[in-house]
Amino acid sequence: MPYTRAQLVAQALVDLGIIAEGQTVSDTDTSKMDALVEGAMDELAALDVYYVSDYGTPGPTDGAIDNAAFLSLAQYLANAACSAFNLPADEKMKALEIEAIGKLRVLSRPPRSKTRLSIDPAVRGGNRGQYARFPNNG
């Protein structure tokens, strides 16, 4: 089952360290993070990193975010939200963003159909690597 926009916002707040496990999210934190979702997802699409087809509507409601990309998208969103929450840009968040971008690039590349091309034996011929006898060779 795909994740929703509200789950993405909540996970990004957890990754940012705004809320701890067991705490409830305040409405102001949710609305701050929700305002950054569209910009972050559009930025990933413009950079050809990853395209999210349905990231929901502001509120946060709806959305169909792929399960495989959910955690990486939340990490990228958390790093993008550092300045909005007056948190200093630290090495850990930047490293998580770089790791998330790498994973999202892998997830968005097309599947490989075949690793090596093979040549049809009929085209290759039977005398591969050997000289054939021709009438003028004697």
C-alpha positions as CSV (number, residue, x, y, z in Angstrom):
1,M,0.0,0.0,0.0
2,P,1.5,3.4,-1.0
3,Y,2.3,6.0,1.6
4,T,0.3,9.3,1.8
5,R,1.5,12.9,2.0
6,A,0.7,13.1,5.7
7,Q,3.0,10.1,6.3
8,L,5.8,11.7,4.3
9,V,5.5,14.9,6.3
10,A,5.5,13.0,9.6
11,Q,8.5,10.9,8.6
12,A,10.4,14.0,7.5
13,L,9.7,15.6,10.9
14,V,11.1,12.5,12.6
15,D,14.2,12.5,10.4
16,L,14.7,16.2,11.2
17,G,14.5,15.5,14.9
18,I,11.5,17.8,15.5
19,I,9.4,15.1,17.1
20,A,10.5,12.1,19.1
21,E,8.8,8.8,19.2
22,G,5.6,8.9,21.1
23,Q,5.2,12.7,20.8
24,T,2.4,14.3,18.8
25,V,3.1,16.7,15.9
26,S,2.0,20.3,16.3
27,D,-0.1,21.8,13.5
28,T,2.5,24.6,12.9
29,D,5.3,22.0,12.3
30,T,3.0,20.0,10.0
31,S,2.0,23.0,8.0
32,K,5.6,24.2,7.7
33,M,6.8,20.9,6.4
34,D,3.7,20.5,4.2
35,A,4.5,23.8,2.5
36,L,7.9,22.4,1.4
37,V,6.7,19.1,-0.1
38,E,5.7,20.4,-3.6
39,G,9.0,22.4,-4.0
40,A,11.2,19.4,-3.0
41,M,9.3,17.0,-5.2
42,D,9.4,19.4,-8.2
43,E,13.1,20.0,-7.6
44,L,13.8,16.2,-7.7
45,A,11.9,15.9,-10.9
46,A,13.6,18.9,-12.5
47,L,17.0,17.5,-11.6
48,D,16.0,14.2,-13.2
49,V,16.6,12.4,-9.9
50,Y,13.2,10.9,-9.2
51,Y,9.6,11.7,-10.3
52,V,6.7,11.3,-7.8
53,S,3.5,11.1,-9.8
54,D,1.1,11.7,-6.9
55,Y,2.4,13.4,-3.8
56,G,-1.0,14.6,-2.6
57,T,-2.4,18.0,-2.0
58,P,-1.6,20.5,0.7
59,G,-3.4,19.8,3.9
60,P,-1.7,17.2,3.9
61,T,-4.1,14.8,2.2
62,D,-4.1,12.0,-0.3
63,G,-1.0,10.9,-2.2
64,A,0.4,7.6,-3.5
65,I,4.1,7.6,-2.8
66,D,6.0,4.5,-3.7
67,N,7.1,2.3,-0.8
68,A,10.6,1.8,-2.1
69,A,11.2,5.6,-2.4
70,F,9.4,6.7,0.8
71,L,12.3,6.9,3.2
72,S,14.7,8.5,0.8
73,L,12.1,11.1,-0.1
74,A,11.6,11.9,3.6
75,Q,15.3,12.3,4.1
76,Y,15.6,14.6,1.2
77,L,12.6,16.6,2.4
78,A,14.0,16.8,5.9
79,N,17.3,18.3,4.6
80,A,15.4,20.8,2.5
81,A,13.5,21.9,5.6
82,C,16.5,22.6,7.8
83,S,16.4,26.4,7.2
84,A,12.6,26.6,7.6
85,F,12.9,25.1,11.2
86,N,16.0,27.3,12.0
87,L,18.3,24.4,12.2
88,P,21.9,24.7,11.2
89,A,23.0,22.8,8.1
90,D,25.1,20.0,9.5
91,E,27.2,17.2,8.0
92,K,24.8,14.5,9.0
93,M,21.8,16.0,7.1
94,K,23.9,16.7,4.0
95,A,25.2,13.1,4.0
96,L,21.7,11.8,4.3
97,E,20.6,13.9,1.4
98,I,23.4,12.7,-0.8
99,E,22.6,9.1,0.1
100,A,18.9,9.7,-0.6
101,I,19.7,11.2,-4.0
102,G,21.8,8.2,-4.9
103,K,19.1,5.7,-3.9
104,L,16.4,7.7,-5.8
105,R,18.6,7.7,-8.9
106,V,18.9,3.9,-8.7
107,L,15.1,3.6,-8.2
108,S,14.3,5.8,-11.1
109,R,16.5,4.2,-13.8
110,P,14.9,1.9,-16.3
111,P,15.1,-1.9,-15.8
112,R,17.8,-3.6,-17.7
113,S,16.5,-6.0,-20.4
114,K,19.7,-7.9,-21.0
115,T,23.2,-7.3,-19.7
116,R,25.0,-8.6,-22.8
117,L,23.9,-8.8,-26.3
118,S,24.3,-12.1,-28.0
119,I,24.9,-12.8,-31.7
120,D,22.6,-15.2,-33.4
121,P,24.6,-18.4,-34.4
122,A,23.2,-18.2,-37.9
123,V,24.7,-14.8,-38.5
124,R,28.0,-15.9,-36.9
125,G,28.7,-18.6,-39.3
126,G,30.3,-22.0,-38.9
127,N,33.9,-21.1,-39.7
128,R,34.5,-18.6,-36.9
129,G,38.2,-17.8,-36.6
130,Q,39.2,-20.2,-39.3
131,Y,40.0,-19.7,-42.9
132,A,37.6,-21.2,-45.2
133,R,38.7,-23.0,-48.4
134,F,38.0,-21.0,-51.4
135,P,38.4,-22.3,-55.0
136,N,41.3,-19.9,-55.7
137,N,43.3,-20.9,-52.5
138,G,44.4,-24.2,-53.9
